[in-house]
């Protein structure tokens, strides 16, 4: 072996030795024991066994009553939370989520050229289920609880007035908006 090879190997070995020594010394100086009991417990919310049960109970006030006083202009401000993933343009291009122009009373999982999750396709029952006011209300309350397995990563809108304003705004995203439901009528439960 020549002297340059010996110097390179020696430098490598001494570097490894110094790194190991520093690691052992710092572990001894800065070692901390695990606490006997954790500071607080983190409880994860479990998904309901029957899809939609949690969201159905969360929306206590019927959507027809909420929509009677809803403000589409205020809903446009709420839509800013949605705008990073959804488009409200009449051309309705897909982004991370499908375009929402004309979404009210459109069949679920039917927007052109969008790759829906298997859970959303199953829930749509082949296009026979539409985004009516009840479905929108329950879905926007807690998307992952209402349609377990959906790819929508939004936590939901818990405030009734905020959700109603958003639905009123979504209703306005059409050439001819669908009529509002009668607030005096009995609420129609959303069927899964």
matplotlib code that plots the C-alpha trace (Angstrom):
import matplotlib.pyplot as plt

x = [0.0, 1.2, 1.3, -1.7, -3.9, -2.7, -3.4, -6.9, -7.8, -6.4, -8.4, -11.6, -11.1, -10.2, -13.3, -15.5, -13.9, -14.5, -18.1, -18.8, -17.2, -19.2, -22.4, -21.8, -20.8, -23.8, -26.2, -24.7, -25.0, -28.4, -30.3, -33.8, -36.0, -39.5, -42.2, -44.1, -47.4, -48.0, -48.9, -52.2, -53.9, -54.6, -58.0, -58.6, -62.2, -63.4, -65.3, -68.9, -69.7, -72.7, -71.7, -73.3, -74.7, -72.5, -73.1, -76.8, -77.0, -74.7, -77.1, -79.9, -81.6, -83.2, -81.4, -84.6, -85.0, -81.3, -81.5, -84.5, -82.2, -78.9, -76.9, -75.2, -72.8, -71.6, -71.3, -69.0, -66.7, -66.9, -66.2, -62.6, -61.9, -62.9, -61.3, -57.9, -59.3, -62.5, -63.5, -66.6, -66.2, -68.9, -66.2, -65.9, -62.4, -61.2, -58.5, -57.7, -61.4, -64.1, -65.5, -68.6, -70.5, -74.0, -73.3, -76.7, -78.9, -76.0, -75.5, -72.7, -69.4, -70.4, -68.2, -66.4, -62.8, -62.5, -61.1, -63.5, -62.6, -64.1, -66.1, -67.7, -68.5, -70.1, -72.1, -73.4, -75.1, -74.2, -75.3, -78.8, -77.9, -77.8, -76.2, -79.5, -79.6, -79.7, -76.7, -74.7, -75.6, -74.6, -71.5, -70.2, -70.8, -68.3, -67.2, -65.2, -68.0, -70.8, -68.9, -66.2, -63.3, -63.8, -60.6, -61.8, -59.5, -61.7, -62.7, -66.1, -68.2, -69.7, -71.5, -75.0, -75.2, -71.7, -72.7, -76.1, -74.5, -72.1, -74.9, -76.8, -73.7, -73.3, -76.9, -76.2, -73.5, -75.8, -77.5, -80.9, -80.5, -82.7, -85.6, -85.1, -86.9, -89.9, -88.8, -92.2, -92.0, -90.9, -87.2, -86.3, -83.5, -80.6, -80.4, -77.1]
y = [0.0, 3.5, 6.2, 8.1, 5.1, 4.6, 8.2, 8.0, 4.9, 6.3, 9.5, 7.5, 5.3, 8.3, 10.2, 7.1, 6.8, 10.5, 10.4, 7.3, 8.9, 12.1, 10.0, 8.0, 11.0, 13.1, 10.2, 10.0, 13.8, 14.4, 11.1, 11.6, 8.9, 8.2, 9.6, 7.2, 8.5, 10.6, 14.3, 13.8, 11.1, 11.5, 10.0, 9.4, 9.8, 6.5, 6.3, 5.2, 1.6, 2.7, 5.3, 8.6, 8.0, 10.6, 13.3, 12.6, 13.3, 16.3, 18.2, 18.8, 21.7, 20.8, 22.3, 23.7, 25.9, 26.9, 27.8, 30.1, 32.6, 31.7, 34.3, 33.3, 36.3, 35.1, 31.6, 33.0, 34.0, 30.5, 29.0, 30.5, 27.5, 25.2, 27.3, 25.7, 22.3, 23.1, 25.5, 27.6, 28.7, 27.9, 25.9, 24.0, 22.6, 19.9, 20.7, 18.4, 18.0, 18.2, 21.5, 22.6, 24.6, 23.1, 20.7, 21.0, 18.1, 16.7, 13.0, 12.1, 11.1, 12.3, 15.3, 14.6, 13.4, 13.4, 10.3, 9.7, 7.5, 4.0, 5.0, 8.0, 5.8, 3.1, 5.8, 7.2, 3.9, 4.3, 7.9, 7.4, 9.5, 13.3, 16.2, 17.4, 19.9, 17.1, 15.2, 18.4, 19.4, 16.1, 15.7, 19.2, 18.6, 15.8, 14.3, 11.4, 10.4, 10.7, 8.8, 6.7, 6.3, 9.5, 11.1, 14.5, 15.7, 18.5, 18.3, 19.8, 22.8, 22.4, 25.7, 25.5, 29.0, 28.8, 25.5, 26.9, 30.0, 27.8, 25.6, 28.7, 29.8, 26.4, 26.6, 29.9, 28.3, 27.4, 29.0, 28.2, 27.5, 24.8, 25.9, 26.1, 23.5, 24.5, 25.4, 24.3, 20.8, 17.9, 17.2, 14.4, 12.2, 11.7, 8.1, 6.3]
z = [0.0, -0.7, 1.9, 0.5, 0.8, 4.4, 5.2, 3.7, 5.6, 8.8, 8.3, 7.7, 10.8, 13.0, 11.8, 12.5, 16.0, 16.8, 15.6, 17.7, 20.7, 20.4, 19.9, 23.1, 25.1, 24.0, 24.8, 28.3, 28.8, 27.2, 27.9, 29.3, 30.8, 29.4, 31.6, 33.8, 32.5, 29.4, 29.8, 27.9, 26.0, 22.3, 21.4, 17.7, 16.5, 15.3, 12.0, 12.4, 11.5, 9.5, 6.9, 7.5, 11.0, 12.7, 10.0, 10.0, 13.8, 13.5, 11.3, 13.8, 12.1, 8.7, 5.8, 4.3, 7.4, 7.2, 3.5, 4.2, 5.9, 4.1, 2.3, -0.9, -0.7, 2.7, 1.2, -1.5, 1.3, 2.8, -0.6, -0.4, 1.9, -1.1, -3.9, -3.6, -4.6, -6.5, -9.3, -9.4, -13.0, -15.6, -17.6, -14.3, -14.8, -12.4, -9.9, -6.9, -6.6, -9.3, -10.7, -8.8, -11.4, -11.5, -8.6, -6.9, -8.2, -10.3, -9.9, -7.4, -8.9, -12.4, -13.3, -16.5, -16.5, -12.7, -10.9, -8.0, -5.1, -4.9, -1.8, -3.7, -6.7, -4.4, -2.6, -5.9, -6.7, -10.4, -10.6, -9.1, -6.1, -6.7, -4.7, -3.3, -0.4, 2.2, 0.8, 0.5, 4.1, 5.6, 3.4, 4.2, 7.9, 8.0, 4.6, 5.9, 8.3, 5.8, 3.0, 4.7, 2.4, 0.4, -0.8, 0.2, 2.9, 4.2, 7.9, 7.3, 8.3, 11.8, 11.9, 10.5, 9.2, 7.5, 5.8, 4.7, 3.2, 1.3, 0.0, -1.1, -2.9, -4.6, -5.6, -7.3, -9.5, -12.3, -15.2, -13.7, -9.9, -8.5, -6.3, -2.6, -0.5, 1.5, 5.0, 6.4, 4.8, 6.9, 6.6, 4.2, 5.5, 3.2, 2.2, 1.9]

ax = plt.figure().add_subplot(projection="3d")
ax.plot(x, y, z, "-o")
ax.set_aspect("equal")
plt.show()
